[in-house]
C-alpha cells in the first residue's frame, strides 16, 4: 500500500506498508558546503505490534519472516525517490 502525504514541513513525503511493516520517506533540508540550500530523502523502517496491554507499539527490530516485506518496501521507497528526483 502506498500513501501520498502532503508536503508540509516535518511531514513524511510518502508512506508504504505491507502488513505490520511500514516504510516512511522523509524529505530533509540542509545547506551544502557552499551554503546553498539542498534537499535529500531518508527512509525510516518499522514494525508495529500490539503489546500485552493491547496498545500499539513500534520497533526497528525485525523477525526473520519480516525481512522479505521490509526489503520490498525499501525497494518501493527507493524507486519512488529515484523517480521523483529524475
N, CA and C atoms as a LAMMPS dump frame, in Angstrom:
ITEM: TIMESTEP
0
ITEM: NUMBER OF ATOMS
258
ITEM: BOX BOUNDS ff ff ff
-5.0000000000000000e+02 5.0000000000000000e+02
-5.0000000000000000e+02 5.0000000000000000e+02
-5.0000000000000000e+02 5.0000000000000000e+02
ITEM: ATOMS id mol type element x y z
1 1 1 N 0.839 -1.181 0
2 1 2 C 0 0 0
3 1 3 C 0.877 1.235 0
4 2 1 N 0.511 2.235 -0.766
5 2 2 C 1.25 3.486 -0.85
6 2 3 C 0.318 4.613 -0.478
7 3 1 N 0.82 5.543 0.327
8 3 2 C 0.016 6.681 0.736
9 3 3 C 0.807 7.953 0.48
10 4 1 N 0.27 8.85 -0.34
11 4 2 C 0.917 10.139 -0.63
12 4 3 C 0.573 11.092 0.508
13 5 1 N 1.566 11.779 1.017
14 5 2 C 1.409 12.682 2.143
15 5 3 C 1.628 14.109 1.671
16 6 1 N 1.025 15.069 2.347
17 6 2 C 1.21 16.469 1.967
18 6 3 C 2.658 16.89 2.17
19 7 1 N 3.03 17.99 1.571
20 7 2 C 4.416 18.439 1.618
21 7 3 C 4.662 19.474 2.706
22 8 1 N 3.96 19.407 3.827
23 8 2 C 4.186 20.328 4.935
24 8 3 C 5.512 20.007 5.602
25 9 1 N 6.073 20.999 6.278
26 9 2 C 7.333 20.805 6.978
27 9 3 C 7.187 19.719 8.04
28 10 1 N 8.207 18.909 8.185
29 10 2 C 8.257 17.83 9.163
30 10 3 C 7.189 16.766 8.951
31 11 1 N 6.627 16.705 7.789
32 11 2 C 5.659 15.668 7.451
33 11 3 C 6.331 14.665 6.525
34 12 1 N 5.941 13.397 6.616
35 12 2 C 6.513 12.421 5.694
36 12 3 C 6.099 12.721 4.26
37 13 1 N 6.978 12.434 3.328
38 13 2 C 6.689 12.62 1.904
39 13 3 C 5.759 11.519 1.4
40 14 1 N 6.017 10.287 1.858
41 14 2 C 5.257 9.146 1.388
42 14 3 C 5.386 8.013 2.411
43 15 1 N 4.341 7.177 2.506
44 15 2 C 4.378 6.009 3.381
45 15 3 C 4.005 4.769 2.581
46 16 1 N 4.66 3.649 2.92
47 16 2 C 4.374 2.357 2.312
48 16 3 C 4.174 1.354 3.442
49 17 1 N 3.287 0.391 3.243
50 17 2 C 3.111 -0.629 4.268
51 17 3 C 2.83 -1.977 3.625
52 18 1 N 3.265 -3.014 4.319
53 18 2 C 2.992 -4.402 3.945
54 18 3 C 2.729 -5.131 5.253
55 19 1 N 1.452 -5.312 5.562
56 19 2 C 1.117 -5.909 6.852
57 19 3 C 1.55 -4.989 7.975
58 20 1 N 2.31 -5.523 8.898
59 20 2 C 2.74 -4.72 10.046
60 20 3 C 4.099 -4.043 9.847
61 21 1 N 4.642 -4.085 8.632
62 21 2 C 5.916 -3.431 8.326
63 21 3 C 5.613 -2.137 7.579
64 22 1 N 6.265 -1.056 7.995
65 22 2 C 5.997 0.253 7.403
66 22 3 C 7.314 0.955 7.06
67 23 1 N 7.327 1.596 5.894
68 23 2 C 8.468 2.414 5.459
69 23 3 C 7.944 3.819 5.202
70 24 1 N 8.666 4.808 5.69
71 24 2 C 8.278 6.203 5.51
72 24 3 C 9.426 6.952 4.849
73 25 1 N 9.095 7.72 3.818
74 25 2 C 10.083 8.543 3.12
75 25 3 C 9.958 9.965 3.638
76 26 1 N 11.074 10.53 4.06
77 26 2 C 11.134 11.898 4.585
78 26 3 C 11.955 12.772 3.664
79 27 1 N 11.546 14.017 3.494
80 27 2 C 12.334 14.994 2.758
81 27 3 C 13.016 15.887 3.784
82 28 1 N 14.331 16.011 3.656
83 28 2 C 15.128 16.797 4.587
84 28 3 C 15.767 17.969 3.859
85 29 1 N 15.981 19.037 4.58
86 29 2 C 16.607 20.233 4.02
87 29 3 C 17.865 20.549 4.822
88 30 1 N 18.905 20.925 4.113
89 30 2 C 20.167 21.287 4.746
90 30 3 C 20.911 22.236 3.821
91 31 1 N 22.033 22.73 4.314
92 31 2 C 22.895 23.565 3.474
93 31 3 C 24.145 22.764 3.146
94 32 1 N 24.566 22.846 1.881
95 32 2 C 25.783 22.146 1.481
96 32 3 C 27.006 22.964 1.892
97 33 1 N 28.194 22.5 1.519
98 33 2 C 29.43 23.176 1.917
99 33 3 C 29.52 24.595 1.381
100 34 1 N 28.828 24.872 0.259
101 34 2 C 28.832 26.226 -0.31
102 34 3 C 27.78 27.118 0.33
103 35 1 N 27.004 26.569 1.266
104 35 2 C 25.968 27.349 1.921
105 35 3 C 24.639 27.375 1.179
106 36 1 N 24.554 26.617 0.084
107 36 2 C 23.308 26.577 -0.685
108 36 3 C 22.34 25.579 -0.06
109 37 1 N 21.056 25.927 -0.128
110 37 2 C 20.002 25.031 0.369
111 37 3 C 19.95 23.784 -0.505
112 38 1 N 19.898 22.612 0.126
113 38 2 C 19.808 21.352 -0.602
114 38 3 C 18.73 20.472 0.037
115 39 1 N 18.252 19.529 -0.711
116 39 2 C 17.193 18.642 -0.247
117 39 3 C 17.642 17.205 -0.459
118 40 1 N 17.35 16.325 0.512
119 40 2 C 17.674 14.91 0.371
120 40 3 C 16.607 14.089 1.079
121 41 1 N 16.511 12.835 0.702
122 41 2 C 15.494 11.952 1.267
123 41 3 C 16.124 10.949 2.224
124 42 1 N 15.361 10.574 3.248
125 42 2 C 15.73 9.487 4.144
126 42 3 C 14.524 8.568 4.285
127 43 1 N 14.775 7.348 4.717
128 43 2 C 13.717 6.361 4.88
129 43 3 C 13.788 5.79 6.292
130 44 1 N 12.636 5.747 6.964
131 44 2 C 12.555 5.032 8.235
132 44 3 C 11.774 3.748 7.998
133 45 1 N 12.157 2.707 8.72
134 45 2 C 11.532 1.404 8.59
135 45 3 C 11.138 0.933 9.984
136 46 1 N 9.902 0.438 10.144
137 46 2 C 9.448 -0.005 11.453
138 46 3 C 8.503 -1.192 11.347
139 47 1 N 8.395 -1.91 12.449
140 47 2 C 7.423 -2.989 12.598
141 47 3 C 6.487 -2.571 13.723
142 48 1 N 5.19 -2.617 13.472
143 48 2 C 4.216 -2.264 14.5
144 48 3 C 3.602 -3.54 15.073
145 49 1 N 3.232 -3.485 16.337
146 49 2 C 2.669 -4.645 17.023
147 49 3 C 1.871 -4.163 18.233
148 50 1 N 1.028 -5.035 18.766
149 50 2 C 0.295 -4.731 19.997
150 50 3 C 1.007 -5.39 21.164
151 51 1 N 1.182 -4.634 22.245
152 51 2 C 1.85 -5.165 23.425
153 51 3 C 0.857 -5.933 24.315
154 52 1 N 1.321 -6.364 25.483
155 52 2 C 0.486 -7.153 26.399
156 52 3 C -0.742 -6.391 26.875
157 53 1 N -0.674 -5.062 26.892
158 53 2 C -1.802 -4.221 27.297
159 53 3 C -2.686 -3.844 26.109
160 54 1 N -2.465 -4.474 24.956
161 54 2 C -3.231 -4.241 23.731
162 54 3 C -3.045 -2.827 23.184
163 55 1 N -1.878 -2.235 23.438
164 55 2 C -1.533 -0.907 22.925
165 55 3 C -0.572 -1.066 21.746
166 56 1 N -0.766 -0.223 20.71
167 56 2 C 0.121 -0.289 19.555
168 56 3 C 1.494 0.267 19.903
169 57 1 N 2.515 -0.453 19.483
170 57 2 C 3.911 -0.069 19.676
171 57 3 C 4.627 -0.218 18.334
172 58 1 N 5.807 0.372 18.24
173 58 2 C 6.622 0.17 17.04
174 58 3 C 8.062 -0.091 17.446
175 59 1 N 8.775 -0.782 16.585
176 59 2 C 10.164 -1.123 16.843
177 59 3 C 10.932 -1.134 15.525
178 60 1 N 12.24 -1.044 15.634
179 60 2 C 13.086 -1.186 14.45
180 60 3 C 13.804 -2.534 14.48
181 61 1 N 13.256 -3.463 15.276
182 61 2 C 13.758 -4.832 15.35
183 61 3 C 12.818 -5.708 14.528
184 62 1 N 13.396 -6.528 13.646
185 62 2 C 12.596 -7.328 12.73
186 62 3 C 12.856 -8.807 12.927
187 63 1 N 11.81 -9.592 12.738
188 63 2 C 11.927 -11.048 12.759
189 63 3 C 12.355 -11.509 11.368
190 64 1 N 12.867 -12.711 11.287
191 64 2 C 13.342 -13.219 10.002
192 64 3 C 12.23 -13.209 8.957
193 65 1 N 11.002 -13.506 9.355
194 65 2 C 9.879 -13.511 8.434
195 65 3 C 9.47 -12.127 7.957
196 66 1 N 9.914 -11.076 8.668
197 66 2 C 9.604 -9.705 8.273
198 66 3 C 10.505 -9.198 7.147
199 67 1 N 11.642 -9.831 6.965
200 67 2 C 12.654 -9.306 6.053
201 67 3 C 12.221 -9.225 4.595
202 68 1 N 11.494 -10.198 4.048
203 68 2 C 11.043 -10.036 2.654
204 68 3 C 10.135 -8.817 2.477
205 69 1 N 9.22 -8.581 3.423
206 69 2 C 8.357 -7.4 3.346
207 69 3 C 9.183 -6.127 3.479
208 70 1 N 10.129 -6.126 4.415
209 70 2 C 10.978 -4.95 4.614
210 70 3 C 11.775 -4.645 3.35
211 71 1 N 12.332 -5.678 2.73
212 71 2 C 13.109 -5.489 1.501
213 71 3 C 12.232 -4.924 0.386
214 72 1 N 11.02 -5.451 0.25
215 72 2 C 10.109 -4.961 -0.789
216 72 3 C 9.763 -3.495 -0.561
217 73 1 N 9.523 -3.118 0.69
218 73 2 C 9.173 -1.726 0.991
219 73 3 C 10.347 -0.782 0.769
220 74 1 N 11.533 -1.219 1.13
221 74 2 C 12.719 -0.394 0.896
222 74 3 C 12.907 -0.178 -0.607
223 75 1 N 12.745 -1.231 -1.386
224 75 2 C 12.859 -1.095 -2.844
225 75 3 C 11.798 -0.164 -3.398
226 76 1 N 10.571 -0.275 -2.914
227 76 2 C 9.481 0.582 -3.382
228 76 3 C 9.779 2.042 -3.033
229 77 1 N 10.226 2.29 -1.821
230 77 2 C 10.567 3.652 -1.409
231 77 3 C 11.707 4.198 -2.266
232 78 1 N 12.726 3.382 -2.497
233 78 2 C 13.856 3.797 -3.329
234 78 3 C 13.395 4.157 -4.735
235 79 1 N 12.573 3.298 -5.335
236 79 2 C 12.066 3.561 -6.686
237 79 3 C 11.326 4.892 -6.738
238 80 1 N 10.49 5.16 -5.753
239 80 2 C 9.73 6.399 -5.741
240 80 3 C 10.624 7.618 -5.555
241 81 1 N 11.663 7.497 -4.754
242 81 2 C 12.602 8.607 -4.572
243 81 3 C 13.325 8.894 -5.885
244 82 1 N 13.817 7.836 -6.544
245 82 2 C 14.554 7.998 -7.789
246 82 3 C 13.675 8.594 -8.87
247 83 1 N 12.435 8.132 -8.988
248 83 2 C 11.515 8.655 -9.99
249 83 3 C 11.209 10.123 -9.7
250 84 1 N 10.976 10.455 -8.429
251 84 2 C 10.658 11.835 -8.051
252 84 3 C 11.827 12.764 -8.342
253 85 1 N 13.051 12.316 -8.128
254 85 2 C 14.224 13.163 -8.323
255 85 3 C 14.65 13.243 -9.783
256 86 1 N 14.155 12.338 -10.62
257 86 2 C 14.563 12.33 -12.04
258 86 3 C 13.913 13.469 -12.814
